[in-house]
Amino acid sequence: MAKAKAAAAVAPRGPEATGQRQDLFGPQWLRVLLAVSILANAVLWRQVQEAGKHSHDAELRAATEDTTRQEADAMEHKGQVFMAAKLGELVAKGLLDITPQALKDVRKIPDEALAVPGADILSVHITAAELEQRSISSETARRISQRLDEHGLVILPRVIDDASAKRLLEHTNNRIMNPIYDMNPVREFMYRKDVPLEIKGPVRDAMERVFPLIKPAIDEFLGNGAPLREVGAMNSYPGTKAQIFHEDSNLSQGKATFITGFLYLDSIRDDQAPLDAYPGTHRPVYNRLSDAVKETIEQWSPFVRASVPRGSLVLYNSLLRHRGSANTSPLLRPTMYFSFYQADEKEPDGAFTFLDAYTGLDIAKVLAGKIPMVPVTIAQKHHKDQACLDNMRAKCPGLAGLELYKCAINRAGATFRSDDEDDWWPDDPRDFHVPPNCALINRMEKLAQVGIYSPNYTVLTSDGPLA
């Protein structure tokens, strides 16, 4: 209507004064119709705008709700990794009765349904400046100690660069492929290799980069001057089976607790034998539960799977329930590792991977370069392979390959069993007709040309085959 009045106000003078006006917009009824049409269109356009706005708002709300729901689902899924620790606490307080007998009919949930990616919820990121300076702030130190205290483990992503990790990977694999020290007979040792390392070359370089970053946490939990108890490489080659969940120490033994660090030398996939663990199970209330109750809880409790990028370090408490998972990938899972224990407590028992020359060595001495020389041992005096192979064949006539290996590493006259891997050391004098260097279990494996020592076996990493 306003536009119609405006049109009338500017109508030409002259003939209109005599009643013969020629309206630009035609007769009055047309003007009214035009005005109503304009008004109606304006209202309709406004409604379209409002409808569009409401539609857009609804889309935003739906997207927000979807994101929130996904975040809640992720939070719930990740939060379940603390279920085992909580159930253990309830059992210890007498608020929950969990016995193998009561749950004998409960079917174990498959591992793939229980594994939860955990690198993000358990990580503390160290800044580029801290890595360059090889020194961390008090706030970073606090967060590392907090994770270790609350969860029993902490992940420090990318604490060494790719080039350093690759050099160390090649070094550790070479040490395994050319054995001079006997390996620790860990479970599934055909494809999971655990050997001691000398602190020199890329091993020492890695320690000098990493030890300043973890010293505050080690000092807080174990006291100043906590001695090293392990320095080794543990590589899981394709075909490695999963370990059972276990802790590395137990309070009932009255021995020192220790902290172990695994440095991953390649990016680790979910199927590449990453570390599996139950956060919070390092607490005394869980550690003191019977093995039967622990195993029952863990049949259906989610665990964290630490698939980490190359150069990452995982620190964990020896009381934590954990395992090395299966390597079903075509790639090697390479690590270097070390352990410290509390000096004023009784030294822990166990099959530790460590060269005796390093007894009493701690972080401060390593960083100061006060590293003892390792004396040449009988194992390093390379006797001829043929002499050792002849000894194996004399003990196990007519056998070759895997059967020769199984016979040679076993006690004289006994039958090989799969559980012999934890009790393999030969105790019959007939096993030592040649120098002890021939008794190295992984050297026997190499001479029999089985497992990773097979002529056609190729070690693969994410960068391709190793030479």
C-alpha positions in Angstrom: 0.0 0.0 0.0 2.8 2.4 0.8 4.1 1.9 -2.7 0.6 2.7 -4.2 0.4 5.9 -2.2 3.9 6.9 -3.4 2.9 6.2 -7.0 -0.2 8.5 -6.6 1.9 11.3 -5.1 4.1 11.5 -8.0 1.4 11.2 -10.7 1.8 13.8 -13.6 -0.2 17.0 -13.5 -2.4 18.2 -16.4 -5.0 15.8 -17.8 -5.2 14.2 -14.3 -6.7 17.4 -12.9 -9.6 17.2 -15.3 -10.3 13.6 -14.2 -8.5 12.1 -17.2 -5.4 11.0 -15.2 -3.3 8.1 -16.7 -2.0 6.2 -13.6 1.3 4.5 -14.2 0.1 1.4 -12.4 -3.3 1.2 -14.0 -6.7 1.2 -12.3 -7.0 1.4 -8.5 -8.1 -2.2 -8.1 -4.9 -3.2 -10.0 -2.9 -1.0 -7.7 -4.5 -2.6 -4.6 -3.8 -6.1 -6.1 -0.3 -5.2 -6.8 0.3 -3.9 -3.3 -1.3 -7.0 -1.8 0.8 -9.2 -4.0 4.0 -7.4 -3.0 3.0 -7.7 0.7 2.2 -11.3 0.3 5.4 -12.0 -1.5 7.3 -10.3 1.2 5.6 -12.4 3.9 6.2 -15.6 1.9 9.9 -14.7 1.4 10.2 -14.0 5.1 8.7 -17.4 5.8 11.1 -19.0 3.4 14.0 -17.3 5.1 12.7 -18.3 8.5 12.2 -21.9 7.3 15.7 -21.9 5.8 17.1 -20.6 9.1 15.2 -23.2 11.1 16.3 -25.9 8.7 19.9 -24.7 9.0 19.6 -24.5 12.8 18.1 -28.0 12.8 21.0 -29.3 10.7 23.5 -27.6 13.1 21.7 -29.1 16.1 21.7 -32.6 14.5 25.4 -32.3 13.6 26.2 -31.1 17.1 24.2 -33.9 18.7 25.9 -36.4 16.4 29.3 -35.1 17.4 28.4 -35.1 21.0 27.0 -38.6 20.7 30.2 -39.8 19.0 32.3 -38.1 21.7 30.2 -39.7 24.4 30.5 -43.1 22.7 34.3 -42.7 22.4 34.5 -41.6 26.0 32.5 -44.5 27.2 34.5 -47.0 25.1 37.8 -45.6 26.3 36.6 -45.3 29.9 36.0 -49.1 29.9 39.7 -49.7 30.0 39.6 -48.8 33.7 36.9 -51.5 34.3 39.4 -54.2 35.4 41.0 -52.0 38.0 37.6 -50.9 39.4 36.3 -54.5 39.5 39.4 -55.5 41.4 38.9 -52.8 43.9 35.2 -53.8 44.5 36.3 -57.5 44.9 39.0 -56.5 47.4 36.5 -54.5 49.4 34.1 -57.4 49.5 31.5 -55.5 47.5 31.6 -57.9 44.6 32.0 -61.7 44.4 33.9 -62.8 41.3 35.1 -66.4 41.3 36.0 -68.7 38.4 33.4 -71.1 39.6 30.6 -68.5 39.6 31.6 -67.5 36.1 32.6 -70.8 34.6 29.9 -70.6 31.9 30.9 -67.0 30.9 32.4 -67.2 27.4 35.6 -65.1 27.0 35.1 -62.1 24.7 37.4 -62.1 21.7 40.5 -59.8 22.0 39.5 -57.7 19.0 36.3 -56.7 20.8 38.1 -55.7 23.9 41.1 -53.8 22.5 40.8 -50.0 22.8 43.2 -47.6 21.2 44.8 -45.8 24.1 47.7 -43.6 22.9 45.6 -40.4 23.2 44.2 -40.9 26.7 47.6 -42.1 28.2 50.0 -39.7 26.4 52.0 -36.8 27.5 53.4 -34.8 24.6 56.9 -33.3 25.0 57.5 -30.1 23.1 60.0 -29.7 20.3 61.9 -27.2 22.5 62.1 -29.7 25.4 63.3 -32.4 23.0 65.9 -30.2 21.5 67.1 -29.0 25.0 66.8 -32.6 26.4 65.1 -31.1 29.5 61.5 -31.0 30.4 59.5 -28.4 32.3 58.1 -29.0 35.8 54.6 -29.1 34.4 55.6 -31.8 31.8 57.3 -33.8 34.6 54.2 -33.5 36.8 51.9 -34.8 34.0 54.2 -37.8 33.3 54.3 -38.7 37.0 50.6 -38.2 37.3 49.8 -40.6 34.4 52.3 -43.2 35.8 50.8 -42.9 39.3 47.2 -43.1 38.2 47.3 -45.5 35.3 50.5 -47.4 35.8 51.8 -46.4 32.4 52.4 -43.3 30.3 53.1 -42.9 26.6 55.6 -40.2 25.4 55.1 -39.9 21.6 58.1 -39.3 19.3 60.9 -38.8 21.8 63.6 -39.7 19.3 63.6 -38.7 15.6 63.0 -41.1 12.7 66.6 -41.2 11.7 67.8 -42.2 15.2 65.0 -44.8 15.4 66.0 -46.4 12.1 69.7 -46.6 13.1 68.8 -48.3 16.3 66.3 -50.6 14.6 69.1 -51.8 12.2 71.5 -52.2 15.1 69.1 -54.3 17.3 68.0 -56.5 14.4 71.7 -57.1 13.5 72.4 -58.1 17.1 69.6 -60.7 17.0 70.6 -62.0 13.6 74.2 -62.5 14.6 74.0 -63.8 18.2 77.0 -63.3 20.6 75.0 -63.2 23.8 72.3 -65.7 24.9 68.8 -64.4 24.7 66.3 -64.3 27.5 64.0 -67.3 27.0 60.7 -65.4 27.0 57.4 -67.0 26.0 57.0 -67.7 22.3 60.7 -67.2 21.8 60.8 -68.6 18.3 59.6 -65.2 16.9 59.9 -63.0 20.0 63.6 -62.3 20.5 64.9 -60.8 23.7 68.7 -60.1 23.8 70.9 -57.9 25.9 72.5 -54.8 24.4 75.8 -53.0 25.0 75.5 -49.3 25.9 77.3 -47.9 22.9 76.6 -46.5 19.4 72.9 -45.9 18.7 71.9 -47.5 22.1 73.9 -45.0 24.0 72.7 -42.2 21.7 69.0 -43.1 22.4 69.6 -43.2 26.2 71.2 -39.8 26.1 68.2 -38.4 24.4 65.5 -40.2 26.5 66.9 -40.4 30.0 66.8 -36.7 30.8 63.1 -36.7 29.8 62.2 -39.5 32.3 64.6 -38.8 35.1 62.2 -36.7 37.2 59.6 -39.5 37.1 62.1 -42.3 37.8 63.5 -40.2 40.7 60.0 -39.6 42.1 58.9 -43.3 42.0 62.2 -45.1 42.7 64.4 -42.5 44.4 67.6 -40.8 43.2 70.1 -43.2 41.7 67.7 -46.0 40.8 70.0 -48.7 39.2 69.5 -50.1 35.8 68.3 -53.7 35.8 67.7 -54.3 32.1 69.0 -53.0 28.8 67.9 -55.0 25.8 66.1 -55.4 22.5 62.8 -57.3 22.3 61.7 -57.8 18.7 58.5 -59.5 17.8 58.6 -60.9 14.3 55.6 -61.9 12.2 54.1 -65.1 13.6 54.6 -64.1 17.3 51.7 -65.3 19.4 50.1 -63.2 22.1 51.5 -63.6 25.6 49.1 -64.2 28.6 48.4 -61.1 30.7 50.9 -60.9 33.6 52.7 -58.6 35.9 56.6 -58.4 36.0 56.7 -58.3 39.8 54.4 -59.1 42.7 54.1 -57.5 46.1 53.8 -60.9 47.8 57.5 -61.6 46.8 58.7 -58.7 48.9 61.0 -57.5 46.1 61.5 -54.1 44.6 59.0 -52.7 42.1 60.6 -51.4 38.9 59.8 -49.1 36.0 60.3 -50.3 32.4 60.5 -48.2 29.3 59.9 -49.6 25.8 61.2 -47.4 22.9 59.4 -48.3 19.7 61.7 -48.1 16.6 58.9 -48.2 14.0 55.3 -47.1 13.8 53.2 -49.9 15.4 49.9 -51.0 13.9 47.2 -52.7 15.9 48.2 -56.1 14.4 51.9 -55.6 14.9 52.3 -56.9 18.5 51.6 -53.6 20.3 51.6 -53.6 24.1 48.2 -54.4 25.7 47.6 -53.3 29.3 44.9 -52.9 31.9 45.4 -49.3 33.3 45.2 -49.0 37.1 45.9 -52.7 37.8 49.3 -51.7 39.2 47.7 -50.7 42.5 48.3 -52.9 45.5 44.6 -53.7 45.9 44.6 -55.4 42.4 48.0 -56.9 42.7 47.1 -58.8 45.8 44.1 -60.5 44.2 44.5 -64.2 43.4 45.6 -65.0 39.8 42.2 -66.8 39.3 40.2 -63.7 40.2 42.5 -61.5 38.0 42.1 -63.8 35.0 38.3 -64.0 35.5 38.0 -60.2 35.6 40.2 -59.9 32.5 38.1 -62.3 30.4 35.6 -59.6 29.7 37.3 -56.3 30.6 38.5 -54.0 27.8 42.2 -53.3 27.7 44.2 -50.5 26.2 46.2 -51.3 23.0 49.3 -49.0 22.7 49.7 -48.6 18.9 52.2 -45.8 18.8 54.2 -43.8 16.2 57.9 -44.4 15.6 60.2 -43.1 18.2 57.6 -43.3 21.0 58.4 -44.4 24.6 56.0 -46.4 26.8 56.9 -46.3 30.5 55.0 -48.7 32.8 55.0 -50.0 36.4 56.2 -53.6 36.9 53.0 -54.4 38.9 50.8 -53.5 35.9 48.9 -56.3 34.1 50.1 -56.3 30.5 51.2 -58.5 27.7 52.9 -58.4 24.3 50.1 -59.0 21.8 50.3 -61.2 18.6 52.1 -60.0 15.5 49.8 -61.0 12.7 51.2 -58.4 10.4 54.0 -58.9 7.8 56.2 -56.4 9.7 58.7 -56.6 12.5 57.8 -54.9 15.8 61.2 -53.6 16.9 61.9 -52.2 20.4 64.8 -51.3 22.7 64.0 -51.4 26.4 65.4 -50.7 29.9 64.3 -51.1 33.5 65.1 -49.4 36.8 64.4 -50.6 40.3 64.4 -48.9 43.8 67.9 -49.1 45.2 66.9 -49.4 48.9 64.6 -52.4 48.3 65.5 -56.0 47.7 66.6 -56.5 44.1 63.8 -58.1 42.0 64.0 -61.7 40.9 63.4 -62.8 37.4 65.1 -63.5 34.1 66.4 -60.0 33.4 68.1 -59.1 30.1 71.2 -57.4 31.3 75.0 -57.6 31.0 76.6 -58.0 34.4 79.2 -55.3 33.7 76.5 -52.7 34.0 75.5 -53.6 37.6 75.1 -50.4 39.6 74.8 -48.1 36.6 72.1 -45.4 36.8 70.8 -42.5 34.7 73.3 -40.0 36.1 76.3 -42.2 35.3 75.1 -42.9 31.8 74.6 -39.2 31.1 78.1 -38.5 32.5 79.6 -41.1 30.3 80.7 -43.4 33.2 79.8 -46.6 31.3 81.9 -49.7 32.1 83.5 -51.7 29.4 82.0 -55.1 28.8 84.7 -57.8 29.0 85.0 -60.3 26.2 83.2 -63.5 27.1 83.4 -67.0 25.8 80.2 -66.3 23.9 81.9 -63.6 22.0 84.8 -65.8 20.9 83.3 -67.1 17.7 84.0 -70.8 17.4 83.4 -72.2 14.0 79.8 -72.7 13.0 80.6 -76.2 11.7 81.9 -77.4 15.0 78.7 -76.3 16.7 76.6 -77.8 14.0 78.5 -81.1 14.2 77.8 -81.1 18.0 74.1 -80.6 17.4 74.0 -83.5 14.9 75.9 -85.8 17.1 73.4 -85.2 19.9 70.4 -85.5 17.5 71.4 -87.9 14.7 69.3 -88.0 11.5 67.4 -84.8 12.3 67.4 -81.5 10.4 65.7 -78.1 10.4 63.1 -77.6 13.1 63.4 -81.1 14.5 67.2 -80.7 14.9 66.7 -77.4 16.7 64.0 -78.7 19.1 66.2 -81.7 19.9 69.4 -79.7 20.3 68.0 -77.1 22.7 66.3 -79.7 24.9 67.7 -81.7 27.7 69.5 -84.8 26.6 67.2 -87.8 26.2 64.0 -85.8 26.9 61.0 -85.1 24.6 60.4 -81.6 23.5 57.2 -80.0 24.8 55.8 -76.6 23.9 56.2 -75.4 27.6 59.9 -76.2 27.5 60.5 -72.7 26.3 60.7 -71.5 29.9 63.0 -74.3 31.1 65.3 -75.0 28.2 68.8 -74.8 29.7 70.4 -78.2 29.1 71.6 -79.9 32.3 73.2 -83.0 30.8 77.0 -83.0 30.3 76.6 -84.5 26.9 75.3 -81.1 25.7 78.7 -79.5 26.2 81.1 -81.4 24.0 82.4 -78.2 22.4 82.9 -74.7 23.8 79.8 -73.1 25.5 79.4 -70.7 22.7 77.7 -73.5 20.8 75.0 -73.7 23.6 73.5 -70.3 22.7 69.9 -71.1 22.0 69.5 -68.6 19.3 72.8 -69.6 17.7 71.5 -73.2 17.5 68.4 -71.8 15.9 70.5 -70.0 13.3 72.6 -73.1 12.6 69.5 -75.2 12.1 68.2 -72.4 9.8 64.7 -72.2 11.3 62.3 -69.4 12.1 63.7 -66.0 11.4 67.0 -67.6 10.5 65.6 -69.5 7.5 67.4 -68.7 4.3 64.3 -67.3 2.6 63.2 -65.2 5.6 63.0 -61.4 4.9 62.6 -58.9 7.7 60.2 -56.2 6.7 59.6 -52.8 8.3 57.3 -49.9 7.3 60.2 -48.6 5.2 60.7 -51.9 3.4 63.0 -54.9 3.8 66.1 -54.8 6.0 69.4 -55.8 4.5 
